């Protein structure tokens, strides 16, 4: 039985669209769905419970994604196990495509993730420019992070369960597997709603800069990183000169985010979650 764990903190506006997409498949599907409401002050639990008996709701008082993931593990019934952010959209069929490589005992694959679909209509032009570059970066294309969905086998779960609580849990999970052990499944896709405004994009980028620094503090210098290099950006422009202005926007965002993140990193503040609300608009 495949278990889907969905940590949700005040996601009443968007969790319905995810659950409706997951539940659109056959009713006899054996998928086990657990929504963990953590520290919610809105109607997330009620919206999830209204989807019927195929969805189990667990409520914990602590507003913590890490605590929610662990609580989800305590209540989940099977493997492969799929962790899904409440603000993305993925179908039951895509989940089945994700778990297929994890059920092959002869396979070395321990973790999978879907291809991203990032709808940029309605976003500010600088946000669109940023994502035109970001989506083409080698580390972004190959990594499991930034997709809102990671599936693991039982052995893969043992690997990530040993990780410390980190803001960038998806980045840490991606780096926990070698390139041979992780797979982006082309037959599966997820809709990741981007920020619509530059201000909300900067919230995400500052959070990413802080959380990446935290992950790197727990890894040896010689271990793999997901940072973008100048060589990566130059290669993009050489391949497509029309991306030059988009690269300028990307670099400006990265520099501004690192500057704003500096204070939190120096203070070792890895608990303040800068949340983008614009992507949660219906």
C-alpha positions in Angstrom: 0.0 0.0 0.0 1.3 3.4 -1.0 1.1 6.0 1.8 0.8 9.8 1.0 1.8 12.1 3.8 0.7 15.8 3.5 1.9 18.2 6.1 -0.4 21.2 6.2 -0.2 24.5 8.2 -3.1 26.9 7.5 -3.6 25.5 3.9 -7.4 25.7 3.9 -7.5 27.7 0.8 -5.5 25.2 -1.3 -5.5 21.8 0.2 -8.9 21.0 -1.4 -7.5 21.2 -4.9 -4.7 18.8 -4.1 -6.9 16.2 -2.4 -9.5 16.5 -5.2 -6.7 15.7 -7.7 -5.4 12.8 -5.7 -8.9 11.4 -5.2 -10.0 11.6 -8.9 -8.7 8.1 -9.5 -10.7 4.8 -8.9 -12.3 4.5 -5.5 -10.8 1.1 -5.1 -7.3 2.5 -5.2 -5.4 1.3 -2.1 -3.6 4.6 -1.6 -3.4 5.7 2.0 -3.7 9.5 2.4 -2.7 11.2 5.7 -3.1 14.9 6.1 -1.2 16.2 9.2 -2.5 19.6 10.3 0.2 21.2 12.3 -0.6 24.3 14.4 -3.5 25.2 12.1 -5.7 28.2 13.0 -7.9 28.0 9.9 -10.2 25.3 8.4 -7.5 23.1 6.9 -8.7 20.0 9.0 -12.3 20.5 8.1 -11.6 20.9 4.4 -9.5 17.8 4.4 -12.0 15.7 6.4 -14.8 16.7 4.1 -13.1 14.7 1.3 -14.4 11.5 2.9 -13.0 8.3 4.4 -10.1 8.0 1.9 -8.4 10.9 3.7 -7.3 10.5 7.3 -6.7 13.8 9.2 -4.2 14.0 12.1 -4.0 17.2 14.1 -1.0 18.2 16.1 -0.6 21.5 18.0 3.0 22.3 16.9 3.4 24.4 13.8 6.3 22.5 12.4 6.7 20.7 9.1 9.3 18.4 10.5 7.0 17.4 13.4 4.2 17.0 10.9 6.3 14.7 8.7 7.2 12.5 11.7 3.6 12.4 12.8 2.6 11.4 9.3 5.1 8.6 9.4 3.6 7.4 12.7 0.2 7.1 11.1 1.1 6.0 7.6 0.4 2.4 6.7 2.7 1.4 3.9 5.5 1.9 1.4 6.4 3.3 -1.0 5.8 6.6 0.9 5.1 9.9 -0.8 5.5 13.2 0.9 3.5 16.0 -0.7 3.3 19.7 0.1 -0.2 20.9 0.5 0.1 23.8 -2.0 1.0 21.8 -5.1 -1.2 19.7 -7.3 -0.5 16.1 -8.4 -2.8 13.3 -9.6 -3.2 9.8 -8.3 -2.0 8.5 -11.7 1.2 10.6 -11.3 1.7 9.2 -7.8 1.5 5.7 -9.2 4.1 6.5 -11.9 6.4 7.9 -9.1 6.2 4.7 -7.0 6.6 2.2 -9.9 10.5 2.4 -9.9 10.5 2.0 -6.1 8.8 -1.4 -6.2 11.5 -3.1 -8.3 13.8 -5.0 -6.0 16.4 -5.1 -8.7 16.5 -1.3 -9.0 19.0 0.9 -7.2 16.5 3.8 -7.1 15.5 4.7 -3.5 13.8 8.1 -4.2 11.8 9.7 -7.0 10.2 13.0 -7.8 8.0 14.3 -10.7 8.7 16.8 -13.4 7.7 20.3 -12.5 5.0 22.4 -14.2 5.2 26.0 -13.2 2.4 28.1 -14.5 3.8 31.6 -14.9 0.7 33.4 -16.3 -0.3 36.2 -14.0 3.2 36.5 -12.5 5.2 39.7 -12.6 7.7 39.9 -15.5 10.7 39.7 -13.2 9.3 36.5 -11.6 8.8 35.0 -15.1 12.4 36.0 -16.0 13.7 34.4 -12.8 12.0 31.1 -13.4 13.0 30.9 -17.0 16.6 30.6 -15.7 16.0 28.7 -12.6 14.2 25.8 -14.4 17.1 25.3 -16.7 19.9 25.1 -14.1 21.5 21.6 -14.0 21.1 21.1 -10.3 17.5 22.2 -10.4 16.7 19.8 -13.3 18.5 16.8 -11.7 17.6 17.4 -8.0 14.5 16.2 -6.2 14.0 19.5 -4.4 11.7 22.4 -5.4 9.0 20.0 -6.6 6.8 19.7 -3.5 6.8 15.9 -3.9 9.3 13.2 -3.0 8.6 9.4 -3.0 10.8 6.9 -1.2 11.1 3.2 -0.8 11.3 1.6 2.6 15.2 1.7 2.3 15.0 5.3 1.1 12.8 6.3 4.0 15.4 4.9 6.4 17.9 7.2 4.8 15.9 10.4 5.2 14.4 9.5 8.6 17.9 9.9 10.0 18.2 13.5 8.8 18.1 16.3 11.4 15.2 18.7 11.4 16.0 21.2 8.6 14.1 24.0 6.8 15.1 22.7 3.4 13.9 19.2 4.0 13.5 18.5 0.3 17.0 19.7 -0.5 18.5 17.7 2.3 16.5 14.6 1.1 17.7 15.1 -2.4 21.3 15.4 -1.4 21.0 12.3 0.8 20.9 10.1 -2.3 23.5 9.7 -5.0 22.5 10.4 -8.6 22.1 6.7 -9.2 19.8 6.4 -6.2 17.4 9.2 -7.2 15.3 9.6 -10.3 13.1 12.3 -11.8 10.3 10.4 -13.4 9.4 11.8 -16.7 6.0 10.1 -16.8 4.9 12.0 -13.6 4.3 15.7 -13.2 3.3 18.2 -10.4 2.0 21.7 -10.7 4.0 24.0 -8.5 2.4 27.4 -8.1 5.0 30.1 -8.2 4.9 33.5 -6.4 3.1 36.1 -8.4 5.0 39.2 -7.1 8.6 40.1 -6.8 8.2 40.7 -3.1 6.8 37.1 -2.6 9.6 35.7 -4.8 12.1 37.4 -2.5 10.5 35.8 0.5 11.0 32.4 -1.1 14.6 33.2 -2.1 15.6 34.5 1.3 14.1 31.4 2.9 16.0 29.2 0.4 19.3 31.0 1.1 18.9 30.6 4.8 17.8 27.0 4.6 20.6 26.1 2.1 23.1 27.5 4.6 21.6 25.3 7.3 21.8 22.2 5.1 25.5 22.9 4.3 26.3 23.2 8.0 25.3 19.6 8.3 27.4 18.4 5.3 31.1 18.0 4.8 32.7 20.6 2.3 33.4 17.9 -0.2 29.9 16.6 -0.3 27.5 17.4 -3.2 25.8 20.8 -3.2 23.0 22.3 -5.2 24.4 25.8 -5.5 24.4 27.5 -8.9 27.8 28.4 -10.3 28.8 31.3 -12.6 29.8 28.6 -15.1 26.2 27.3 -15.1 24.8 30.8 -15.9 27.4 31.4 -18.6 26.6 28.1 -20.2 22.9 29.0 -20.4 23.6 32.4 -22.1 26.0 30.7 -24.6 23.3 28.2 -25.4 20.5 30.8 -25.6 21.7 34.5 -25.8 18.0 35.6 -25.4 18.3 34.6 -21.8 20.8 37.3 -21.0 18.3 39.7 -19.4 16.7 36.9 -17.5 20.1 35.9 -16.1 20.6 39.5 -15.0 17.3 39.3 -13.1 18.2 35.9 -11.6 21.6 37.2 -10.4 20.0 40.3 -8.9 17.5 38.1 -7.0 20.2 35.8 -5.7 22.4 38.7 -4.5 19.5 40.5 -2.8 18.4 37.2 -1.1 21.8 36.4 0.2 22.2 39.9 1.7 18.8 39.7 3.4 19.5 36.2 4.6 22.8 37.1 6.1 21.4 38.4 9.4 19.4 35.2 10.0 22.3 33.0 9.1 24.7 34.8 11.5 22.0 34.5 14.2 21.5 30.8 13.4 17.8 31.6 13.0 16.5 28.6 11.1 13.0 28.7 12.4 11.5 31.8 10.8 9.5 30.7 7.8 8.9 33.5 5.3 5.8 32.4 3.5 4.6 33.4 0.1 0.9 33.9 0.1 0.5 35.1 -3.5 0.9 31.5 -4.8 -2.0 30.4 -2.6 -4.5 32.7 -4.3 -7.3 30.8 -6.1 
